[in-house]
Amino acid sequence: MQNGIDLYALDISGASFVKACGGPCTEGCVTLARIGDDAWALGDSKRPDAQPLRFTAQELDAAGIDPARFGPNV
């Protein structure tokens, strides 16, 4: 929970996911969308039907994921 908020309760239907590919994306591409002030959704473009995982900014940082790598539109 993020400050008492369930990240999975946030509506992501209008979220704009951006790919972060370092190459040809033959195995899969990670997608990221900001879904709140301190909330992110992480998906897989090769599995569009899979529910994206949700993280706080602190959790992304702990995992070594930098939203800046996804470009300025995140």
N, CA, C and O atoms as a Tripos MOL2 file, in Angstrom:
@<TRIPOS>MOLECULE
protein
  296   295    74     0     0
PROTEIN
NO_CHARGES

@<TRIPOS>ATOM
      1 N           0.8280   -1.1870    0.0000 N.3       1 MET1
      2 CA          0.0000    0.0000    0.0000 C.3       1 MET1
      3 C           0.8680    1.2440    0.0000 C.2       1 MET1
      4 O           1.9060    1.2970    0.6600 O.2       1 MET1
      5 N           0.4410    2.2140   -0.7270 N.am      2 GLN2
      6 CA          1.1400    3.4900   -0.8240 C.3       2 GLN2
      7 C           0.4110    4.4960    0.0550 C.2       2 GLN2
      8 O          -0.6870    4.9420   -0.2790 O.2       2 GLN2
      9 N           1.0150    4.8460    1.1600 N.am      3 ASN3
     10 CA          0.3810    5.7940    2.0930 C.3       3 ASN3
     11 C          -1.0700    5.4040    2.3720 C.2       3 ASN3
     12 O          -1.9460    6.2670    2.4240 O.2       3 ASN3
     13 N          -1.3200    4.1300    2.5480 N.am      4 GLY4
     14 CA         -2.6620    3.6450    2.8280 C.3       4 GLY4
     15 C          -3.5280    3.4620    1.6010 C.2       4 GLY4
     16 O          -4.7090    3.1400    1.7310 O.2       4 GLY4
     17 N          -2.9690    3.6610    0.3890 N.am      5 ILE5
     18 CA         -3.7330    3.5090   -0.8510 C.3       5 ILE5
     19 C          -3.3180    2.2100   -1.5380 C.2       5 ILE5
     20 O          -2.1290    1.9510   -1.7270 O.2       5 ILE5
     21 N          -4.2880    1.4110   -1.9030 N.am      6 ASP6
     22 CA         -4.0330    0.1700   -2.6210 C.3       6 ASP6
     23 C          -3.7200    0.5110   -4.0790 C.2       6 ASP6
     24 O          -4.5920    0.9860   -4.8060 O.2       6 ASP6
     25 N          -2.4790    0.2720   -4.5080 N.am      7 LEU7
     26 CA         -2.0790    0.5950   -5.8760 C.3       7 LEU7
     27 C          -2.9480   -0.1210   -6.9080 C.2       7 LEU7
     28 O          -3.1780    0.4030   -7.9980 O.2       7 LEU7
     29 N          -3.4310   -1.3150   -6.5670 N.am      8 TYR8
     30 CA         -4.2540   -2.0770   -7.5100 C.3       8 TYR8
     31 C          -5.6940   -1.5850   -7.5570 C.2       8 TYR8
     32 O          -6.4810   -2.0580   -8.3770 O.2       8 TYR8
     33 N          -6.0450   -0.6500   -6.6970 N.am      9 ALA9
     34 CA         -7.3710   -0.0440   -6.7480 C.3       9 ALA9
     35 C          -7.3900    1.1720   -7.6780 C.2       9 ALA9
     36 O          -8.4610    1.6610   -8.0380 O.2       9 ALA9
     37 N          -6.2060    1.6610   -8.0680 N.am     10 LEU10
     38 CA         -6.1300    2.8150   -8.9640 C.3      10 LEU10
     39 C          -6.5670    2.4230  -10.3690 C.2      10 LEU10
     40 O          -6.2090    1.3540  -10.8630 O.2      10 LEU10
     41 N          -7.3340    3.2840  -11.0040 N.am     11 ASP11
     42 CA         -7.8100    3.0470  -12.3700 C.3      11 ASP11
     43 C          -6.6730    3.3290  -13.3480 C.2      11 ASP11
     44 O          -6.1280    4.4330  -13.3680 O.2      11 ASP11
     45 N          -6.3140    2.3290  -14.1640 N.am     12 ILE12
     46 CA         -5.2450    2.5340  -15.1470 C.3      12 ILE12
     47 C          -5.7800    2.4440  -16.5750 C.2      12 ILE12
     48 O          -5.0050    2.3360  -17.5260 O.2      12 ILE12
     49 N          -7.0930    2.4870  -16.7230 N.am     13 SER13
     50 CA         -7.6810    2.3440  -18.0650 C.3      13 SER13
     51 C          -7.2170    3.4470  -19.0220 C.2      13 SER13
     52 O          -7.1610    3.2170  -20.2300 O.2      13 SER13
     53 N          -6.8890    4.6250  -18.5160 N.am     14 GLY14
     54 CA         -6.4400    5.7030  -19.3860 C.3      14 GLY14
     55 C          -4.9330    5.9260  -19.3360 C.2      14 GLY14
     56 O          -4.4300    6.9160  -19.8680 O.2      14 GLY14
     57 N          -4.2070    5.0000  -18.6920 N.am     15 ALA15
     58 CA         -2.7570    5.1610  -18.5560 C.3      15 ALA15
     59 C          -2.0740    5.0360  -19.9150 C.2      15 ALA15
     60 O          -2.4730    4.2370  -20.7630 O.2      15 ALA15
     61 N          -1.0470    5.8370  -20.0950 N.am     16 SER16
     62 CA         -0.2760    5.8430  -21.3320 C.3      16 SER16
     63 C           1.0580    5.1410  -21.0820 C.2      16 SER16
     64 O           1.9590    5.6980  -20.4550 O.2      16 SER16
     65 N           1.1680    3.9110  -21.5820 N.am     17 PHE17
     66 CA          2.3690    3.1110  -21.3750 C.3      17 PHE17
     67 C           3.4170    3.4390  -22.4420 C.2      17 PHE17
     68 O           3.0960    3.6120  -23.6170 O.2      17 PHE17
     69 N           4.6740    3.5190  -22.0050 N.am     18 VAL18
     70 CA          5.8010    3.8240  -22.8830 C.3      18 VAL18
     71 C           6.7800    2.6600  -22.7990 C.2      18 VAL18
     72 O           7.0400    2.1440  -21.7130 O.2      18 VAL18
     73 N           7.3300    2.2390  -23.9560 N.am     19 LYS19
     74 CA          8.3000    1.1440  -23.9940 C.3      19 LYS19
     75 C           9.6950    1.6490  -23.6820 C.2      19 LYS19
     76 O          10.0510    2.7860  -23.9910 O.2      19 LYS19
     77 N          10.4750    0.7780  -23.0640 N.am     20 ALA20
     78 CA         11.9020    1.0420  -22.8370 C.3      20 ALA20
     79 C          12.6610   -0.1210  -23.4380 C.2      20 ALA20
     80 O          12.8710   -1.1410  -22.7810 O.2      20 ALA20
     81 N          13.0620    0.0260  -24.6550 N.am     21 CYS21
     82 CA         13.7700   -1.0460  -25.3460 C.3      21 CYS21
     83 C          15.2130   -0.6390  -25.5680 C.2      21 CYS21
     84 O          15.4990    0.4680  -26.0270 O.2      21 CYS21
     85 N          16.1140   -1.5430  -25.2390 N.am     22 GLY22
     86 CA         17.5160   -1.2840  -25.4830 C.3      22 GLY22
     87 C          17.9880   -1.9220  -26.7690 C.2      22 GLY22
     88 O          19.1540   -1.7840  -27.1400 O.2      22 GLY22
     89 N          17.1070   -2.6110  -27.4480 N.am     23 GLY23
     90 CA         17.4900   -3.3170  -28.6670 C.3      23 GLY23
     91 C          16.2740   -3.6180  -29.5120 C.2      23 GLY23
     92 O          15.3210   -2.8390  -29.5390 O.2      23 GLY23
     93 N          16.3030   -4.7510  -30.2080 N.am     24 PRO24
     94 CA         15.2160   -5.0650  -31.1360 C.3      24 PRO24
     95 C          13.9280   -5.5610  -30.4760 C.2      24 PRO24
     96 O          12.9310   -5.7720  -31.1660 O.2      24 PRO24
     97 N          13.9320   -5.7470  -29.1820 N.am     25 CYS25
     98 CA         12.7320   -6.2000  -28.4510 C.3      25 CYS25
     99 C          12.2180   -7.5360  -28.9600 C.2      25 CYS25
    100 O          11.0130   -7.7080  -29.1420 O.2      25 CYS25
    101 N          13.1010   -8.4650  -29.1880 N.am     26 THR26
    102 CA         12.6650   -9.7770  -29.6560 C.3      26 THR26
    103 C          12.1590  -10.6460  -28.5250 C.2      26 THR26
    104 O          11.3310  -11.5280  -28.7500 O.2      26 THR26
    105 N          12.6370  -10.4160  -27.3180 N.am     27 GLU27
    106 CA         12.2170  -11.2180  -26.1730 C.3      27 GLU27
    107 C          11.0350  -10.5970  -25.4350 C.2      27 GLU27
    108 O          10.2430  -11.3170  -24.8260 O.2      27 GLU27
    109 N          10.9090   -9.3180  -25.4800 N.am     28 GLY28
    110 CA          9.8500   -8.6360  -24.7580 C.3      28 GLY28
    111 C          10.2970   -7.2530  -24.3600 C.2      28 GLY28
    112 O          11.4850   -7.0090  -24.1540 O.2      28 GLY28
    113 N           9.3690   -6.3700  -24.2550 N.am     29 CYS29
    114 CA          9.6880   -4.9960  -23.8800 C.3      29 CYS29
    115 C           8.9210   -4.6190  -22.6300 C.2      29 CYS29
    116 O           7.7350   -4.9140  -22.4820 O.2      29 CYS29
    117 N           9.6320   -3.9620  -21.7450 N.am     30 VAL30
    118 CA          9.0100   -3.4510  -20.5360 C.3      30 VAL30
    119 C           8.3040   -2.1510  -20.8900 C.2      30 VAL30
    120 O           8.8420   -1.3190  -21.6200 O.2      30 VAL30
    121 N           7.1050   -1.9860  -20.3730 N.am     31 THR31
    122 CA          6.3640   -0.7450  -20.5510 C.3      31 THR31
    123 C           6.0960   -0.1450  -19.1790 C.2      31 THR31
    124 O           5.9490   -0.8650  -18.1910 O.2      31 THR31
    125 N           6.0350    1.1750  -19.1290 N.am     32 LEU32
    126 CA          5.8470    1.8590  -17.8630 C.3      32 LEU32
    127 C           4.8660    3.0040  -18.0380 C.2      32 LEU32
    128 O           4.8840    3.6990  -19.0530 O.2      32 LEU32
    129 N           4.0180    3.1940  -17.0500 N.am     33 ALA33
    130 CA          3.0670    4.3130  -17.0590 C.3      33 ALA33
    131 C           2.9630    4.8850  -15.6500 C.2      33 ALA33
    132 O           2.9250    4.1450  -14.6660 O.2      33 ALA33
    133 N           2.9170    6.2030  -15.5700 N.am     34 ARG34
    134 CA          2.6490    6.8500  -14.2800 C.3      34 ARG34
    135 C           1.1480    6.7560  -14.0460 C.2      34 ARG34
    136 O           0.3490    7.1280  -14.9060 O.2      34 ARG34
    137 N           0.7740    6.2520  -12.8690 N.am     35 ILE35
    138 CA         -0.6460    6.0930  -12.5700 C.3      35 ILE35
    139 C          -1.0700    6.8980  -11.3400 C.2      35 ILE35
    140 O          -2.2100    6.8060  -10.8850 O.2      35 ILE35
    141 N          -0.1400    7.6840  -10.8160 N.am     36 GLY36
    142 CA         -0.4110    8.5150   -9.6500 C.3      36 GLY36
    143 C           0.8240    9.3060   -9.2950 C.2      36 GLY36
    144 O           1.8540    9.1810   -9.9580 O.2      36 GLY36
    145 N           0.7380   10.1260   -8.2510 N.am     37 ASP37
    146 CA          1.8730   10.9510   -7.8490 C.3      37 ASP37
    147 C           3.1060   10.1170   -7.5240 C.2      37 ASP37
    148 O           4.2240   10.5020   -7.8660 O.2      37 ASP37
    149 N           2.9140    9.0120   -6.8860 N.am     38 ASP38
    150 CA          4.0220    8.1330   -6.4950 C.3      38 ASP38
    151 C           3.6680    6.6970   -6.8610 C.2      38 ASP38
    152 O           3.9560    5.7680   -6.1060 O.2      38 ASP38
    153 N           3.0450    6.5210   -8.0210 N.am     39 ALA39
    154 CA          2.5790    5.1950   -8.4080 C.3      39 ALA39
    155 C           2.8640    4.9320   -9.8810 C.2      39 ALA39
    156 O           2.6750    5.8030  -10.7300 O.2      39 ALA39
    157 N           3.3180    3.7290  -10.1650 N.am     40 TRP40
    158 CA          3.6950    3.3380  -11.5160 C.3      40 TRP40
    159 C           3.1240    1.9640  -11.8420 C.2      40 TRP40
    160 O           2.9620    1.1230  -10.9580 O.2      40 TRP40
    161 N           2.8230    1.7470  -13.1090 N.am     41 ALA41
    162 CA          2.3940    0.4330  -13.5920 C.3      41 ALA41
    163 C           3.4490   -0.0530  -14.5780 C.2      41 ALA41
    164 O           3.8590    0.6880  -15.4710 O.2      41 ALA41
    165 N           3.8850   -1.2920  -14.4160 N.am     42 LEU42
    166 CA          4.9330   -1.8890  -15.2310 C.3      42 LEU42
    167 C           4.3400   -3.0720  -15.9750 C.2      42 LEU42
    168 O           3.8380   -4.0150  -15.3630 O.2      42 LEU42
    169 N           4.4010   -3.0160  -17.3020 N.am     43 GLY43
    170 CA          3.8080   -4.0710  -18.1070 C.3      43 GLY43
    171 C           4.7980   -4.7090  -19.0630 C.2      43 GLY43
    172 O           5.9900   -4.4040  -19.0400 O.2      43 GLY43
    173 N           4.2870   -5.6000  -19.9040 N.am     44 ASP44
    174 CA          5.0910   -6.3160  -20.8970 C.3      44 ASP44
    175 C           4.3670   -6.2140  -22.2320 C.2      44 ASP44
    176 O           3.2560   -6.7250  -22.3740 O.2      44 ASP44
    177 N           4.9830   -5.5590  -23.2100 N.am     45 SER45
    178 CA          4.3280   -5.3560  -24.4990 C.3      45 SER45
    179 C           4.0920   -6.6660  -25.2530 C.2      45 SER45
    180 O           3.2390   -6.7220  -26.1400 O.2      45 SER45
    181 N           4.8290   -7.7030  -24.9140 N.am     46 LYS46
    182 CA          4.6510   -8.9990  -25.5740 C.3      46 LYS46
    183 C           3.4950   -9.7840  -24.9630 C.2      46 LYS46
    184 O           3.0580  -10.7930  -25.5170 O.2      46 LYS46
    185 N           3.0090   -9.3190  -23.8280 N.am     47 ARG47
    186 CA          1.8660   -9.9490  -23.1480 C.3      47 ARG47
    187 C           0.8380   -8.8760  -22.8130 C.2      47 ARG47
    188 O           0.6210   -8.5730  -21.6400 O.2      47 ARG47
    189 N           0.2020   -8.3010  -23.8310 N.am     48 PRO48
    190 CA         -0.7100   -7.1740  -23.5820 C.3      48 PRO48
    191 C          -1.9320   -7.5290  -22.7390 C.2      48 PRO48
    192 O          -2.5590   -6.6410  -22.1610 O.2      48 PRO48
    193 N          -2.2750   -8.7950  -22.6620 N.am     49 ASP49
    194 CA         -3.4310   -9.1900  -21.8510 C.3      49 ASP49
    195 C          -3.0840   -9.3910  -20.3780 C.2      49 ASP49
    196 O          -3.9770   -9.5140  -19.5390 O.2      49 ASP49
    197 N          -1.7940   -9.4250  -20.0640 N.am     50 ALA50
    198 CA         -1.3700   -9.6060  -18.6740 C.3      50 ALA50
    199 C          -1.5580   -8.3090  -17.8990 C.2      50 ALA50
    200 O          -1.2690   -7.2240  -18.4060 O.2      50 ALA50
    201 N          -2.0310   -8.4260  -16.7000 N.am     51 GLN51
    202 CA         -2.2390   -7.2650  -15.8320 C.3      51 GLN51
    203 C          -0.8910   -6.6580  -15.4540 C.2      51 GLN51
    204 O          -0.0280   -7.3850  -14.9620 O.2      51 GLN51
    205 N          -0.6700   -5.3620  -15.6590 N.am     52 PRO52
    206 CA          0.5890   -4.7340  -15.2620 C.3      52 PRO52
    207 C           0.7860   -4.7950  -13.7410 C.2      52 PRO52
    208 O          -0.1720   -4.7270  -12.9710 O.2      52 PRO52
    209 N           2.0250   -4.9230  -13.3430 N.am     53 LEU53
    210 CA          2.3650   -4.8630  -11.9260 C.3      53 LEU53
    211 C           2.4490   -3.4010  -11.5250 C.2      53 LEU53
    212 O           2.7230   -2.5390  -12.3600 O.2      53 LEU53
    213 N           2.2150   -3.1190  -10.2530 N.am     54 ARG54
    214 CA          2.1920   -1.7220   -9.7960 C.3      54 ARG54
    215 C           3.1820   -1.5110   -8.6730 C.2      54 ARG54
    216 O           3.3350   -2.3520   -7.7880 O.2      54 ARG54
    217 N           3.8540   -0.3690   -8.7260 N.am     55 PHE55
    218 CA          4.9190   -0.0730   -7.7840 C.3      55 PHE55
    219 C           4.8910    1.3980   -7.3810 C.2      55 PHE55
    220 O           4.3680    2.2480   -8.1010 O.2      55 PHE55
    221 N           5.4640    1.6740   -6.2170 N.am     56 THR56
    222 CA          5.7190    3.0560   -5.8350 C.3      56 THR56
    223 C           7.0480    3.4600   -6.4670 C.2      56 THR56
    224 O           7.7910    2.6010   -6.9430 O.2      56 THR56
    225 N           7.3560    4.7550   -6.4780 N.am     57 ALA57
    226 CA          8.6290    5.2340   -7.0090 C.3      57 ALA57
    227 C           9.7920    4.6480   -6.2100 C.2      57 ALA57
    228 O          10.8330    4.3210   -6.7780 O.2      57 ALA57
    229 N           9.6190    4.5170   -4.9120 N.am     58 GLN58
    230 CA         10.6600    3.9500   -4.0590 C.3      58 GLN58
    231 C          10.9120    2.4830   -4.4150 C.2      58 GLN58
    232 O          12.0610    2.0390   -4.4140 O.2      58 GLN58
    233 N           9.8670    1.7370   -4.7160 N.am     59 GLU59
    234 CA         10.0300    0.3340   -5.1050 C.3      59 GLU59
    235 C          10.7220    0.2160   -6.4620 C.2      59 GLU59
    236 O          11.5670   -0.6590   -6.6530 O.2      59 GLU59
    237 N          10.3670    1.0950   -7.4080 N.am     60 LEU60
    238 CA         11.0550    1.0880   -8.7110 C.3      60 LEU60
    239 C          12.5350    1.3700   -8.5220 C.2      60 LEU60
    240 O          13.3790    0.7050   -9.1220 O.2      60 LEU60
    241 N          12.8520    2.3530   -7.6900 N.am     61 ASP61
    242 CA         14.2370    2.7070   -7.4360 C.3      61 ASP61
    243 C          14.9910    1.5380   -6.8130 C.2      61 ASP61
    244 O          16.1300    1.2630   -7.1920 O.2      61 ASP61
    245 N          14.3730    0.8550   -5.8680 N.am     62 ALA62
    246 CA         15.0090   -0.2940   -5.2170 C.3      62 ALA62
    247 C          15.2760   -1.4230   -6.2150 C.2      62 ALA62
    248 O          16.2210   -2.1930   -6.0470 O.2      62 ALA62
    249 N          14.4470   -1.5180   -7.2460 N.am     63 ALA63
    250 CA         14.6210   -2.5520   -8.2720 C.3      63 ALA63
    251 C          15.5760   -2.1040   -9.3740 C.2      63 ALA63
    252 O          15.8680   -2.8720  -10.2900 O.2      63 ALA63
    253 N          16.0640   -0.8680   -9.2930 N.am     64 GLY64
    254 CA         16.9960   -0.3550  -10.2920 C.3      64 GLY64
    255 C          16.3290    0.1030  -11.5760 C.2      64 GLY64
    256 O          16.9770    0.1730  -12.6200 O.2      64 GLY64
    257 N          15.0350    0.4150  -11.5090 N.am     65 ILE65
    258 CA         14.2930    0.8750  -12.6810 C.3      65 ILE65
    259 C          14.1760    2.3940  -12.6250 C.2      65 ILE65
    260 O          13.5940    2.9520  -11.6960 O.2      65 ILE65
    261 N          14.7360    3.0480  -13.6290 N.am     66 ASP66
    262 CA         14.7180    4.5090  -13.6960 C.3      66 ASP66
    263 C          13.6900    4.9530  -14.7260 C.2      66 ASP66
    264 O          13.8840    4.7150  -15.9180 O.2      66 ASP66
    265 N          12.5980    5.5940  -14.3030 N.am     67 PRO67
    266 CA         11.5870    6.0490  -15.2590 C.3      67 PRO67
    267 C          12.1480    6.9540  -16.3480 C.2      67 PRO67
    268 O          11.5720    7.0230  -17.4340 O.2      67 PRO67
    269 N          13.2550    7.6510  -16.0930 N.am     68 ALA68
    270 CA         13.8490    8.5340  -17.1060 C.3      68 ALA68
    271 C          14.3010    7.7420  -18.3240 C.2      68 ALA68
    272 O          14.3790    8.2990  -19.4190 O.2      68 ALA68
    273 N          14.5970    6.4670  -18.1600 N.am     69 ARG69
    274 CA         15.0260    5.6260  -19.2900 C.3      69 ARG69
    275 C          13.9020    5.4220  -20.2910 C.2      69 ARG69
    276 O          14.1440    5.0550  -21.4410 O.2      69 ARG69
    277 N          12.6810    5.6600  -19.8560 N.am     70 PHE70
    278 CA         11.5210    5.4720  -20.7250 C.3      70 PHE70
    279 C          11.1980    6.7270  -21.5340 C.2      70 PHE70
    280 O          10.2600    6.7330  -22.3310 O.2      70 PHE70
    281 N          11.9670    7.7750  -21.3300 N.am     71 GLY71
    282 CA         11.7670    8.9880  -22.0950 C.3      71 GLY71
    283 C          11.0020   10.0480  -21.3320 C.2      71 GLY71
    284 O          10.5620    9.8210  -20.2050 O.2      71 GLY71
    285 N          10.8470   11.2060  -21.9500 N.am     72 PRO72
    286 CA         10.2200   12.3480  -21.2670 C.3      72 PRO72
    287 C           8.6970   12.2390  -21.1650 C.2      72 PRO72
    288 O           8.0820   13.0240  -20.4430 O.2      72 PRO72
    289 N           8.0750   11.2940  -21.8630 N.am     73 ASN73
    290 CA          6.6110   11.2020  -21.8670 C.3      73 ASN73
    291 C           6.0410   10.3390  -20.7630 C.2      73 ASN73
    292 O           4.8380   10.0790  -20.7380 O.2      73 ASN73
    293 N           6.8930    9.8890  -19.8420 N.am     74 VAL74
    294 CA          6.4060    9.0450  -18.7500 C.3      74 VAL74
    295 C           6.0680    9.9040  -17.5710 C.2      74 VAL74
    296 O           5.6380    9.3930  -16.5370 O.2      74 VAL74
@<TRIPOS>BOND
     1     1     2 1
     2     2     3 1
     3     3     4 2
     4     3     5 am
     5     5     6 1
     6     6     7 1
     7     7     8 2
     8     7     9 am
     9     9    10 1
    10    10    11 1
    11    11    12 2
    12    11    13 am
    13    13    14 1
    14    14    15 1
    15    15    16 2
    16    15    17 am
    17    17    18 1
    18    18    19 1
    19    19    20 2
    20    19    21 am
    21    21    22 1
    22    22    23 1
    23    23    24 2
    24    23    25 am
    25    25    26 1
    26    26    27 1
    27    27    28 2
    28    27    29 am
    29    29    30 1
    30    30    31 1
    31    31    32 2
    32    31    33 am
    33    33    34 1
    34    34    35 1
    35    35    36 2
    36    35    37 am
    37    37    38 1
    38    38    39 1
    39    39    40 2
    40    39    41 am
    41    41    42 1
    42    42    43 1
    43    43    44 2
    44    43    45 am
    45    45    46 1
    46    46    47 1
    47    47    48 2
    48    47    49 am
    49    49    50 1
    50    50    51 1
    51    51    52 2
    52    51    53 am
    53    53    54 1
    54    54    55 1
    55    55    56 2
    56    55    57 am
    57    57    58 1
    58    58    59 1
    59    59    60 2
    60    59    61 am
    61    61    62 1
    62    62    63 1
    63    63    64 2
    64    63    65 am
    65    65    66 1
    66    66    67 1
    67    67    68 2
    68    67    69 am
    69    69    70 1
    70    70    71 1
    71    71    72 2
    72    71    73 am
    73    73    74 1
    74    74    75 1
    75    75    76 2
    76    75    77 am
    77    77    78 1
    78    78    79 1
    79    79    80 2
    80    79    81 am
    81    81    82 1
    82    82    83 1
    83    83    84 2
    84    83    85 am
    85    85    86 1
    86    86    87 1
    87    87    88 2
    88    87    89 am
    89    89    90 1
    90    90    91 1
    91    91    92 2
    92    91    93 am
    93    93    94 1
    94    94    95 1
    95    95    96 2
    96    95    97 am
    97    97    98 1
    98    98    99 1
    99    99   100 2
   100    99   101 am
   101   101   102 1
   102   102   103 1
   103   103   104 2
   104   103   105 am
   105   105   106 1
   106   106   107 1
   107   107   108 2
   108   107   109 am
   109   109   110 1
   110   110   111 1
   111   111   112 2
   112   111   113 am
   113   113   114 1
   114   114   115 1
   115   115   116 2
   116   115   117 am
   117   117   118 1
   118   118   119 1
   119   119   120 2
   120   119   121 am
   121   121   122 1
   122   122   123 1
   123   123   124 2
   124   123   125 am
   125   125   126 1
   126   126   127 1
   127   127   128 2
   128   127   129 am
   129   129   130 1
   130   130   131 1
   131   131   132 2
   132   131   133 am
   133   133   134 1
   134   134   135 1
   135   135   136 2
   136   135   137 am
   137   137   138 1
   138   138   139 1
   139   139   140 2
   140   139   141 am
   141   141   142 1
   142   142   143 1
   143   143   144 2
   144   143   145 am
   145   145   146 1
   146   146   147 1
   147   147   148 2
   148   147   149 am
   149   149   150 1
   150   150   151 1
   151   151   152 2
   152   151   153 am
   153   153   154 1
   154   154   155 1
   155   155   156 2
   156   155   157 am
   157   157   158 1
   158   158   159 1
   159   159   160 2
   160   159   161 am
   161   161   162 1
   162   162   163 1
   163   163   164 2
   164   163   165 am
   165   165   166 1
   166   166   167 1
   167   167   168 2
   168   167   169 am
   169   169   170 1
   170   170   171 1
   171   171   172 2
   172   171   173 am
   173   173   174 1
   174   174   175 1
   175   175   176 2
   176   175   177 am
   177   177   178 1
   178   178   179 1
   179   179   180 2
   180   179   181 am
   181   181   182 1
   182   182   183 1
   183   183   184 2
   184   183   185 am
   185   185   186 1
   186   186   187 1
   187   187   188 2
   188   187   189 am
   189   189   190 1
   190   190   191 1
   191   191   192 2
   192   191   193 am
   193   193   194 1
   194   194   195 1
   195   195   196 2
   196   195   197 am
   197   197   198 1
   198   198   199 1
   199   199   200 2
   200   199   201 am
   201   201   202 1
   202   202   203 1
   203   203   204 2
   204   203   205 am
   205   205   206 1
   206   206   207 1
   207   207   208 2
   208   207   209 am
   209   209   210 1
   210   210   211 1
   211   211   212 2
   212   211   213 am
   213   213   214 1
   214   214   215 1
   215   215   216 2
   216   215   217 am
   217   217   218 1
   218   218   219 1
   219   219   220 2
   220   219   221 am
   221   221   222 1
   222   222   223 1
   223   223   224 2
   224   223   225 am
   225   225   226 1
   226   226   227 1
   227   227   228 2
   228   227   229 am
   229   229   230 1
   230   230   231 1
   231   231   232 2
   232   231   233 am
   233   233   234 1
   234   234   235 1
   235   235   236 2
   236   235   237 am
   237   237   238 1
   238   238   239 1
   239   239   240 2
   240   239   241 am
   241   241   242 1
   242   242   243 1
   243   243   244 2
   244   243   245 am
   245   245   246 1
   246   246   247 1
   247   247   248 2
   248   247   249 am
   249   249   250 1
   250   250   251 1
   251   251   252 2
   252   251   253 am
   253   253   254 1
   254   254   255 1
   255   255   256 2
   256   255   257 am
   257   257   258 1
   258   258   259 1
   259   259   260 2
   260   259   261 am
   261   261   262 1
   262   262   263 1
   263   263   264 2
   264   263   265 am
   265   265   266 1
   266   266   267 1
   267   267   268 2
   268   267   269 am
   269   269   270 1
   270   270   271 1
   271   271   272 2
   272   271   273 am
   273   273   274 1
   274   274   275 1
   275   275   276 2
   276   275   277 am
   277   277   278 1
   278   278   279 1
   279   279   280 2
   280   279   281 am
   281   281   282 1
   282   282   283 1
   283   283   284 2
   284   283   285 am
   285   285   286 1
   286   286   287 1
   287   287   288 2
   288   287   289 am
   289   289   290 1
   290   290   291 1
   291   291   292 2
   292   291   293 am
   293   293   294 1
   294   294   295 1
   295   295   296 2
@<TRIPOS>SUBSTRUCTURE
     1 MET1         2 RESIDUE 1 A MET
     2 GLN2         6 RESIDUE 1 A GLN
     3 ASN3        10 RESIDUE 1 A ASN
     4 GLY4        14 RESIDUE 1 A GLY
     5 ILE5        18 RESIDUE 1 A ILE
     6 ASP6        22 RESIDUE 1 A ASP
     7 LEU7        26 RESIDUE 1 A LEU
     8 TYR8        30 RESIDUE 1 A TYR
     9 ALA9        34 RESIDUE 1 A ALA
    10 LEU10       38 RESIDUE 1 A LEU
    11 ASP11       42 RESIDUE 1 A ASP
    12 ILE12       46 RESIDUE 1 A ILE
    13 SER13       50 RESIDUE 1 A SER
    14 GLY14       54 RESIDUE 1 A GLY
    15 ALA15       58 RESIDUE 1 A ALA
    16 SER16       62 RESIDUE 1 A SER
    17 PHE17       66 RESIDUE 1 A PHE
    18 VAL18       70 RESIDUE 1 A VAL
    19 LYS19       74 RESIDUE 1 A LYS
    20 ALA20       78 RESIDUE 1 A ALA
    21 CYS21       82 RESIDUE 1 A CYS
    22 GLY22       86 RESIDUE 1 A GLY
    23 GLY23       90 RESIDUE 1 A GLY
    24 PRO24       94 RESIDUE 1 A PRO
    25 CYS25       98 RESIDUE 1 A CYS
    26 THR26      102 RESIDUE 1 A THR
    27 GLU27      106 RESIDUE 1 A GLU
    28 GLY28      110 RESIDUE 1 A GLY
    29 CYS29      114 RESIDUE 1 A CYS
    30 VAL30      118 RESIDUE 1 A VAL
    31 THR31      122 RESIDUE 1 A THR
    32 LEU32      126 RESIDUE 1 A LEU
    33 ALA33      130 RESIDUE 1 A ALA
    34 ARG34      134 RESIDUE 1 A ARG
    35 ILE35      138 RESIDUE 1 A ILE
    36 GLY36      142 RESIDUE 1 A GLY
    37 ASP37      146 RESIDUE 1 A ASP
    38 ASP38      150 RESIDUE 1 A ASP
    39 ALA39      154 RESIDUE 1 A ALA
    40 TRP40      158 RESIDUE 1 A TRP
    41 ALA41      162 RESIDUE 1 A ALA
    42 LEU42      166 RESIDUE 1 A LEU
    43 GLY43      170 RESIDUE 1 A GLY
    44 ASP44      174 RESIDUE 1 A ASP
    45 SER45      178 RESIDUE 1 A SER
    46 LYS46      182 RESIDUE 1 A LYS
    47 ARG47      186 RESIDUE 1 A ARG
    48 PRO48      190 RESIDUE 1 A PRO
    49 ASP49      194 RESIDUE 1 A ASP
    50 ALA50      198 RESIDUE 1 A ALA
    51 GLN51      202 RESIDUE 1 A GLN
    52 PRO52      206 RESIDUE 1 A PRO
    53 LEU53      210 RESIDUE 1 A LEU
    54 ARG54      214 RESIDUE 1 A ARG
    55 PHE55      218 RESIDUE 1 A PHE
    56 THR56      222 RESIDUE 1 A THR
    57 ALA57      226 RESIDUE 1 A ALA
    58 GLN58      230 RESIDUE 1 A GLN
    59 GLU59      234 RESIDUE 1 A GLU
    60 LEU60      238 RESIDUE 1 A LEU
    61 ASP61      242 RESIDUE 1 A ASP
    62 ALA62      246 RESIDUE 1 A ALA
    63 ALA63      250 RESIDUE 1 A ALA
    64 GLY64      254 RESIDUE 1 A GLY
    65 ILE65      258 RESIDUE 1 A ILE
    66 ASP66      262 RESIDUE 1 A ASP
    67 PRO67      266 RESIDUE 1 A PRO
    68 ALA68      270 RESIDUE 1 A ALA
    69 ARG69      274 RESIDUE 1 A ARG
    70 PHE70      278 RESIDUE 1 A PHE
    71 GLY71      282 RESIDUE 1 A GLY
    72 PRO72      286 RESIDUE 1 A PRO
    73 ASN73      290 RESIDUE 1 A ASN
    74 VAL74      294 RESIDUE 1 A VAL
